[in-house]
Amino acid sequence: MNWWGKVVGGAFGFMMGGPVGAILGAALGNYFDDGLGGIRSNDGLDLGQTERVQSVFFTTVFAVMGYIAKSDGRVTRDEIAMAERVMQQMQLNADQRKVAINLFNQGKQTGFPVQDVLTQFRREVQRRTNLVQMFLEIIITTALADGSLHANERKILEDLARQLGLSQTQFTELLSRITGQARFAEQESLADRLQAAYKLLGVTSSTDMDEVKKAYRKQMNQHHPDKLVAKGLPEEMIDIATKKAQDIKAAYELIKSQRAG
């Protein structure tokens, strides 16, 4: 049984607790007649460490997506569409989709305890830096969904990244790579696509090819779907990681072919 099956089967215990546990409990709603306090582990099924991290990741992603979407004062159609695309990529069933929407809506509410949620998220994922990066990539992509990054959105993203242990330089580099990935998929001309490929890998046209290869290998290692799932990425998000890995590989192959020519 995966993390979702154990959660809705009443196997929390309620082991998670804290703000993330409260948010997920509220989003689960009428799965449990007695509410949060009535969740018991009476079927002998306990959440293992990986499943616990998966449930925390799922909860935090959709709740913070809602928080970011509302951060500029209004939730745009593009931001809602971005959340919908994530749900589609995850191929959520009807119940999972309902919970994801509930989490997104909670994140939009005034007074959403984002700092407390992120503190627990960081504690739960521990030193799984690749998971932290994947989380931030999804959240930043949401903020960019309407085609621009408002000053308030950027400040909030910087604060989120700092709370999760990233320096200002690391955040700026991550934002640049995500912007590069978005443009890489959109560009039609070879010159623009090549420029986006460099940005996606975090290098420039003047970077030595050996260094380009190192950057490529590092990015592929960080986005390897099986490794991410093993560390606690929900199985439903494997397609998101796979798409990122495919774009990284395509960007590298484009650069390599142009350098060879």
SEMI-529239 format. One line per 2 residues: for each residue x, y, z of N, C-alpha, C, CB. Coordinates in steps of 0.1 Angstrom, whole numbers, m for minus. Atoms other than C-alpha are relative to their C-alpha. Glycine has a CB too. Example, Ala and Ser with C-alpha at 12.3 -4.5 7.8 and 13.67 -1.06 7.14 Angstrom:
2
9/m12/0/123/m45/78/9/12/0/m10/0/12  m9/m11/0/137/m11/71/m8/11/8/4/5/m14
# end
This chain:
261
8/m12/0/0/0/0/9/12/0/m10/0/12  m8/m12/0/14/34/m9/m4/10/10/m1/7/m14
3/m10/m11/14/66/12/m14/4/0/9/12/m2  14/m5/0/m20/77/0/m10/m11/6/m4/3/m15
8/11/m6/m36/43/8/0/0/15/3/m13/m6  m2/1/m15/m22/44/43/m7/12/7/14/m1/4
6/m12/m6/m33/80/49/m15/m1/1/4/13/m8  14/1/0/m69/75/39/m5/m13/7/m6/1/m15
4/12/m7/m69/41/55/0/2/15/9/m11/m3  0/m3/m14/m65/58/89/13/m4/7/m11/m7/7
m12/5/m6/m29/48/94/10/11/5/8/m8/m10  m9/m11/m5/m15/82/105/5/m3/14/m7/13/m1
m4/3/m14/m15/74/141/m2/11/11/14/m4/0  m2/m9/11/m17/107/141/15/4/1/m9/12/0
m14/m1/m1/21/104/136/5/14/m4/7/m11/m8  m6/m12/5/27/136/117/m2/12/9/m7/3/m14
2/m11/m8/11/162/138/4/13/m6/7/m2/13  m5/m12/4/21/198/136/m9/7/m10/14/m1/m6
8/m8/9/8/224/111/m3/m8/m13/6/13/m4  2/7/12/13/201/81/m11/m11/2/13/m7/m5
10/10/m4/m7/173/98/m14/6/1/4/m7/13  13/m6/m2/m35/197/107/m6/4/m13/1/13/9
5/m5/14/m37/211/71/m5/m12/m8/11/7/m7  4/12/8/m38/176/56/m13/m6/6/11/m11/0
12/5/m7/m64/165/82/m12/7/m4/2/0/15  11/m9/4/m86/194/73/m4/m3/m14/3/15/3
3/3/14/m82/187/36/m6/m13/m3/13/1/m8  6/13/2/m91/151/40/m15/0/3/7/m10/9
14/m2/m3/m124/163/55/m7/m13/4/m7/5/m12  9/11/m4/m151/136/56/5/m14/m2/m13/2/m6
m6/14/0/m127/107/52/m1/m6/14/15/0/m5  0/5/m13/m128/105/89/m12/6/8/14/3/8
12/m5/m7/m160/108/109/3/8/12/m9/m12/3  m3/m7/m13/m143/119/141/9/11/m2/6/m10/9
m9/m11/2/m121/145/125/14/m4/3/m4/12/9  m14/3/m2/m84/148/132/3/m8/12/8/13/0
m3/8/m12/m85/135/167/m4/m14/m1/m7/7/11  5/14/0/m102/103/156/9/m9/m9/m13/0/m5
m8/8/9/m74/92/132/8/m10/9/9/8/m9  m7/10/m8/m60/59/146/7/m10/m9/m10/m7/10
m7/10/8/m36/33/135/m4/m14/6/16/1/2  5/12/m5/m58/4/144/0/m12/m9/m14/2/5
m1/11/10/m52/m16/113/14/m6/m1/m5/4/m14  m14/5/0/m15/m22/121/8/5/m11/m1/m15/m2
m8/m6/11/m4/m1/91/6/13/5/m9/2/m12  m6/m12/m4/21/26/101/7/6/m12/10/m2/11
m7/m6/10/35/52/78/15/m2/2/m3/15/m1  m14/1/m1/71/44/71/6/14/m3/6/m10/m10
m7/m13/2/97/72/68/m2/6/m14/15/m1/3  2/m5/14/95/74/30/m14/5/m2/4/m10/m10
14/m3/2/57/74/30/m4/13/8/m9/m12/5  3/m12/m7/56/100/57/5/13/m7/7/m1/14
m6/m11/7/79/123/37/m9/3/m13/14/m3/m4  8/m2/12/57/117/6/m13/7/3/m3/m14/m6
12/m7/m4/26/128/25/2/14/3/m7/m8/11  m3/m14/m3/43/159/38/3/8/m13/13/0/9
m3/m6/13/56/167/3/m13/4/m7/9/m8/m9  13/m2/7/22/164/m13/m8/11/7/m9/m13/0
8/m10/m7/5/185/14/6/14/m1/0/m4/15  m6/m13/1/31/212/14/0/6/m13/14/m1/5
0/m5/13/33/215/m23/m13/7/m4/3/m11/m10  13/m6/4/m4/222/m29/m4/11/9/m10/m11/m1
4/m12/m9/m9/244/1/8/12/m3/2/m4/15  m9/m12/3/21/266/m7/m2/5/m14/15/m4/2
4/m5/13/11/267/m43/m12/10/1/m5/m12/m9  12/m9/m2/m22/283/m32/5/13/7/m10/m6/9
m6/m12/m7/m2/307/m9/7/9/m9/9/m5/12  m8/m8/10/21/318/m37/m10/7/m10/10/m9/m7
9/m5/10/m8/322/m61/m8/12/5/m10/m11/m4  8/m11/m6/m26/346/m37/10/11/4/m8/m5/12
m9/m10/m6/6/365/m28/1/13/m6/14/m6/0  0/m13/7/2/392/m54/m13/6/0/5/m2/m15
13/m6/m3/m33/399/m42/m12/m7/m7/0/14/m5  11/7/7/m53/377/m66/6/m13/m7/m6/9/m11
m4/13/6/m52/342/m80/m5/1/m15/m7/m12/7  3/m1/14/m50/343/m118/m5/m13/m6/12/6/m8
4/13/7/m65/318/m143/13/m8/m3/m7/4/m13  m12/8/3/m29/309/m153/5/m8/12/11/10/m5
m5/6/m12/m20/301/m117/m9/m12/3/1/9/11  9/11/m2/m51/279/m114/3/m11/m10/m15/5/0
m3/9/11/m43/263/m147/13/m8/3/1/7/m14  m12/6/m3/m8/256/m135/m2/m11/11/11/10/5
3/10/m10/m21/238/m104/m8/m12/m7/m9/6/11  8/10/7/m45/219/m127/10/m9/m8/m10/6/m9
m10/8/8/m15/208/m149/8/m9/9/9/10/m8  m8/9/m10/4/195/m119/m9/m12/4/4/8/12
9/11/m4/m27/175/m109/m1/m10/m12/m14/6/4  1/8/12/m30/162/m145/12/m9/m1/m3/8/m12
m13/8/1/7/152/m146/1/m11/10/12/10/1  0/10/m11/2/134/m113/m10/m11/m2/m2/7/13
10/9/3/m28/116/m127/m8/m4/13/5/m13/m7  7/2/m13/m46/121/m94/m14/m6/m2/m1/13/8
14/5/1/m78/101/m88/m9/11/6/m1/m14/7  10/m10/m4/m110/119/m79/2/5/15/m14/m5/m2
m2/m3/m14/m103/117/m41/12/8/2/0/m12/8  m13/m8/m1/m67/129/m44/m1/14/m5/11/m8/m7
2/m13/6/m77/157/m67/m8/9/10/m8/m1/m13  8/m8/m9/m103/169/m42/8/5/12/m12/m9/6
m9/m4/m11/m78/169/m14/10/10/m4/7/m13/6  m10/m9/5/m52/187/m35/m7/14/m2/5/m4/m14
7/m12/1/m78/214/m43/m3/6/14/m13/m1/m8  2/m5/m14/m87/217/m6/13/6/6/m5/m12/9
m13/m5/m5/m50/221/2/3/14/m6/11/m10/m3  m2/m12/7/m46/248/m25/m8/11/6/m3/m2/m15
9/m10/m5/m76/267/m11/4/4/14/m14/m5/0  m5/m3/m13/m62/265/24/12/10/0/4/m12/8
m12/m9/2/m30/281/12/m4/14/m4/9/m6/m10  5/m13/4/m50/310/m2/m6/8/12/m10/m1/m11
6/m6/m11/m65/318/32/9/10/7/m6/m10/9  m7/m10/m8/m55/349/51/5/m7/13/m8/12/4
m5/6/m12/m32/338/80/5/m14/m2/m11/0/10  m6/14/2/m19/306/64/14/0/6/0/m3/m16
m13/0/m7/10/296/86/12/m5/m8/m2/m9/13  m10/5/10/35/293/58/14/m3/7/2/10/m11
m13/2/m7/66/297/81/0/m13/8/4/12/8  1/12/m8/54/270/104/0/m13/m8/m12/0/9
1/11/9/46/247/75/13/m3/m6/m10/3/m11  m13/2/6/80/252/59/10/m5/11/5/12/m6
m9/5/m11/98/246/93/m2/m15/1/m3/8/13  3/14/m1/80/213/96/5/m8/m13/m14/m3/3
m4/7/13/86/204/59/15/m2/0/m4/9/m12  m15/1/0/124/211/63/4/m11/10/6/13/3
m4/10/m10/125/190/94/m3/m14/m4/m8/3/14  4/13/5/106/161/78/9/m5/m11/m14/0/m4
m8/4/12/127/160/46/15/m2/4/m2/9/m12  m14/1/m6/159/164/67/10/5/m11/3/m14/4
m10/m5/9/189/165/44/m2/m5/m15/14/m6/4  3/4/14/172/154/12/m1/13/m9/m14/m8/m1
0/m13/7/183/185/m7/m6/m1/m14/15/4/m2  6/2/13/171/171/m41/m15/2/1/3/m13/m6
15/m2/m3/135/171/m26/m3/14/2/m4/m9/11  1/m14/m2/139/206/m14/0/8/m13/10/5/10
m1/m7/13/150/217/m48/m12/m3/m9/12/m4/m8  12/3/8/121/199/m65/m12/7/5/m3/m16/0
11/m8/m6/96/215/m41/1/14/m5/1/m1/15  m1/m14/4/110/249/m49/m2/2/m15/14/6/4
2/m1/15/110/242/m87/m15/1/m3/6/m11/m7  14/0/3/73/234/m86/m7/13/5/m7/m12/8
5/m13/m6/65/265/m64/3/11/m9/4/2/14  m4/m11/9/85/288/m86/m7/0/m13/16/0/m2
7/2/12/69/274/m117/m14/6/1/0/m14/m5  14/m6/m3/35/283/m102/0/15/m1/m5/m5/13
m1/m15/0/46/319/m96/2/5/m14/11/4/10  m3/m5/14/58/322/m132/m11/m4/m10/13/m7/m5
10/5/9/26/307/m146/m7/11/m8/m10/m8/8  7/m11/7/11/341/m155/10/8/m9/m6/9/10
m10/m6/9/43/350/m175/8/11/6/m8/6/m11  m9/m10/m6/58/374/m150/1/m4/15/m6/14/m1
m2/2/m14/72/374/m115/m1/14/7/14/m7/3  2/m12/m7/58/402/m94/11/2/12/m14/1/6
m10/m3/m10/82/419/m69/m4/m7/13/1/15/2  4/6/m13/61/407/m39/2/m16/m1/m14/3/3
m1/15/2/61/371/m54/15/m4/2/m5/m4/m13  m14/3/m1/99/372/m58/5/1/15/8/10/m9
m4/m1/m14/104/384/m22/m4/m12/8/m5/13/6  5/11/m7/82/357/m9/8/m13/m3/m15/m2/m2
m8/12/5/100/330/m30/14/0/6/1/0/m15  m13/m1/m6/133/343/m17/0/m4/15/6/14/m2
1/3/m15/121/341/19/m2/m15/1/m12/7/6  3/15/m1/108/305/13/13/m8/m2/m10/m4/m11
m12/6/3/141/295/m3/10/1/12/6/5/m13  m9/m2/m11/161/310/26/m4/m8/12/0/15/4
5/9/m12/139/292/52/4/m14/m3/m14/2/2  m3/14/3/147/260/34/15/m3/m2/m8/m5/m13
m14/2/0/184/266/35/8/4/m12/3/m14/2  m7/m5/12/192/282/1/6/14/2/m9/m1/m12
m6/m14/m1/215/312/m1/m7/8/m12/15/0/m2  6/m9/11/205/342/m23/6/m4/m13/4/15/3
m7/5/12/230/330/m49/m7/m12/m6/15/m2/2  6/13/4/215/295/m50/m14/2/m5/0/m10/12
14/m3/5/180/309/m53/0/6/m14/m7/9/10  m1/m7/13/190/332/m82/3/m10/m11/10/11/1
m4/10/10/206/303/m100/m11/m9/m3/13/m8/5  11/9/1/176/281/m94/m11/7/m9/m6/m5/13
10/m8/7/152/308/m107/4/1/m15/m2/14/6  m5/m1/14/174/312/m138/m2/m13/m8/14/5/0
1/13/7/174/275/m146/m15/m3/m3/6/m11/9  14/2/2/136/273/m142/m5/8/m11/m8/2/13
4/m9/11/131/303/m164/5/m6/m13/5/14/2  m6/6/12/154/286/m189/m8/m12/m5/14/m4/2
8/12/4/134/254/m189/m13/4/m6/m3/m9/13  13/m5/6/101/273/m195/2/5/m14/m6/11/9
m3/m5/13/117/291/m224/4/m10/m10/10/12/1  m5/11/9/133/260/m238/m11/m7/m7/9/m10/8
11/7/6/100/244/m243/m8/9/m9/m9/m5/12  8/m9/8/85/275/m259/6/5/m13/m4/12/9
m7/m7/11/111/288/m283/0/m9/m12/15/2/4  0/7/13/109/279/m320/13/2/m7/m12/6/m8
m13/m2/8/141/295/m334/11/m7/7/3/15/m1  m12/7/m5/173/276/m330/8/8/10/9/m5/m11
m8/m9/m8/191/306/m316/m6/2/14/2/13/m7  7/m2/m12/165/312/m289/0/m12/9/m14/6/m2
1/12/m7/162/276/m280/14/m4/6/m4/m12/m10  m14/2/m5/200/273/m277/3/8/12/10/2/m11
m2/m9/m11/201/303/m254/m7/m5/13/m5/14/m4  8/5/m11/174/288/m232/6/m13/5/m15/m3/m5
m7/13/m4/193/254/m232/12/3/10/5/m7/m12  m11/m4/m8/223/271/m217/m5/5/14/9/12/m6
6/m4/m12/202/288/m191/m6/m11/9/m11/11/m3  6/11/m7/184/256/m182/11/m8/7/m7/m9/m10
m11/8/m6/218/239/m175/8/9/10/9/m5/m10  m7/m8/m9/230/269/m155/14/4/m5/1/m6/13
m13/m3/6/259/276/m179/m2/11/m11/7/m12/m6  1/m10/11/267/301/m207/7/m5/m13/7/13/4
m6/4/13/278/299/m243/15/0/0/m5/9/m11  m15/0/m1/314/306/m232/5/m11/10/4/13/5
m5/11/m9/315/277/m207/6/m11/m7/m12/m5/8  m8/11/6/340/250/m215/m10/m13/m1/12/m4/8
9/11/1/323/218/m228/1/m10/11/3/m7/m14  m1/9/m11/337/197/m200/m8/5/12/15/m1/4
8/m6/m11/320/221/m175/m15/m1/m3/4/14/2  14/2/4/288/219/m195/m4/m14/3/m2/3/m16
3/14/m3/289/181/m192/m1/m2/15/11/m9/m6  1/1/m14/295/184/m155/m13/5/5/12/7/7
13/m6/m4/265/207/m151/m11/m9/m4/m1/14/m7  10/9/5/244/183/m172/m1/m12/9/3/m4/m14
0/12/m8/254/153/m151/m6/3/14/14/m6/1  5/m4/m13/247/172/m119/m15/2/0/7/13/5
15/m2/2/212/182/m131/m7/m13/m1/m3/10/m11  7/13/2/204/147/m142/0/m8/13/7/m8/m11
m1/7/m13/215/133/m109/m11/6/10/14/1/6  10/m6/m9/193/158/m90/m14/m3/m4/3/15/0
13/2/5/163/151/m112/m3/m15/m4/m3/9/m11  2/14/3/166/113/m115/m13/m5/7/12/m9/4
13/3/m6/129/102/m110/1/m11/10/m9/m5/m11  0/11/m9/137/69/m93/7/4/13/7/m12/m6
m7/m4/m12/161/85/m69/m9/9/9/13/7/m3  9/m9/m7/136/112/m60/m11/m7/7/m5/11/m10
11/8/m7/108/87/m53/6/m7/12/m6/m9/m10  m6/7/m12/132/67/m31/2/9/12/13/m6/m5
m2/m9/m11/139/98/m11/m12/7/5/9/11/m5  12/m5/m6/103/107/m6/m9/8/m10/3/8/11
9/m7/10/88/123/m38/m12/m10/m2/8/3/m14  12/9/2/52/110/m41/1/m7/m14/m13/8/1
m1/8/13/50/83/m68/m8/7/m11/m5/m14/2  9/m7/10/23/104/m85/8/12/m7/m12/6/7
m7/m12/6/49/132/m92/12/m5/m8/6/9/11  m11/5/8/73/109/m111/0/5/m14/0/m15/0
1/m5/13/61/122/m144/6/15/m1/m14/0/m5  m5/m14/m1/70/158/m133/15/m1/m1/m5/7/12
m15/1/0/106/147/m125/5/m5/m13/4/m10/11  m5/5/13/108/127/m157/0/10/m11/m10/m12/m5
1/m11/10/97/157/m178/12/9/1/m13/8/1  m11/m9/m2/124/178/m162/13/m7/m4/1/3/15
m12/8/4/150/151/m168/1/0/m15/0/m14/6  0/0/14/140/149/m204/4/13/m6/m14/m4/m6
m4/m14/5/143/187/m209/15/2/2/m8/10/7  m14/m2/m3/177/187/m193/9/m8/m10/4/m5/15
m7/8/10/189/159/m216/m1/6/m14/m5/m15/0  2/m6/13/174/176/m247/9/13/m1/m14/3/m2
m8/m13/0/191/209/m237/15/m4/m2/m2/8/13  m14/4/1/225/191/m233/3/m5/m14/3/m10/10
m2/5/13/221/173/m266/1/11/m11/m10/m10/m4  0/m11/9/213/205/m284/13/8/0/m12/10/3
m13/m7/m1/244/223/m270/11/m8/m6/2/3/15  m11/9/5/266/193/m278/0/0/m15/m2/m14/6
1/1/15/253/191/m314/5/13/m6/m14/m3/m4  m4/m13/5/259/228/m319/15/3/2/m8/12/6
m15/m1/m2/294/227/m304/7/m9/m10/4/m4/15  m6/10/9/302/197/m326/0/6/m14/m7/m14/0
1/m6/13/291/216/m357/9/12/m2/m14/4/m3
# end
